[in-house]
Amino acid sequence: MTKSKLTEQEFAERVTQLLIESPDPMNPDPQSNGYNWGLAHAKMIFNGADVDALKNMRDWLASK
């Protein structure tokens, strides 16, 4: 059995299904928020984002 590769749209839909809704959007749970950022970064990489640029952004945000 062979699996076909996901299209960009299918990937985006599946990632969206995994996102965690925060009960308080003004004060999201850090663990869930981190999980959602990981999914967002995976989506960006799928669309051609530079991994080093994402790492730099992550490090810059962590320094704030």
C-alpha positions in Angstrom: 0.0 0.0 0.0 1.4 3.4 -0.9 0.4 6.7 0.7 0.0 9.8 -1.3 1.6 13.0 -0.2 -0.5 15.6 1.4 -1.4 18.7 -0.5 -0.8 22.1 1.1 -4.5 22.5 1.7 -4.9 19.0 3.3 -1.9 19.7 5.6 -3.3 23.1 6.6 -6.6 21.5 7.5 -5.1 18.8 9.5 -2.9 21.2 11.4 -5.9 23.4 12.1 -7.7 20.4 13.6 -4.9 19.9 16.1 -4.8 23.5 17.4 -5.7 23.9 21.1 -8.4 26.4 21.9 -7.6 28.4 25.0 -10.4 28.8 27.5 -9.1 32.4 28.1 -7.7 33.9 24.8 -6.3 36.8 26.8 -4.2 34.5 29.0 -3.5 31.3 27.0 -2.0 28.3 28.7 1.8 28.5 27.9 2.1 24.8 27.1 -0.9 24.9 24.7 0.4 28.1 23.2 3.8 26.6 22.7 2.2 23.5 21.0 0.2 25.8 18.7 3.3 27.8 17.8 5.0 24.4 16.9 2.1 23.6 14.6 2.3 27.1 13.1 6.0 26.7 12.5 5.5 23.3 10.8 3.0 24.9 8.5 5.5 27.7 7.7 8.2 25.1 6.9 5.8 23.2 4.7 5.3 26.5 2.8 9.1 27.0 2.4 10.0 29.1 5.5 13.7 29.1 6.5 14.3 27.0 9.6 17.1 29.3 10.8 14.8 32.3 10.5 12.2 30.5 12.6 14.9 29.6 15.2 16.1 33.2 15.3 12.5 34.4 15.8 12.0 31.9 18.6 15.2 32.9 20.3 14.3 36.6 20.0 10.9 36.0 21.5 12.4 34.0 24.4 14.7 36.8 25.2 11.8 39.2 25.8 
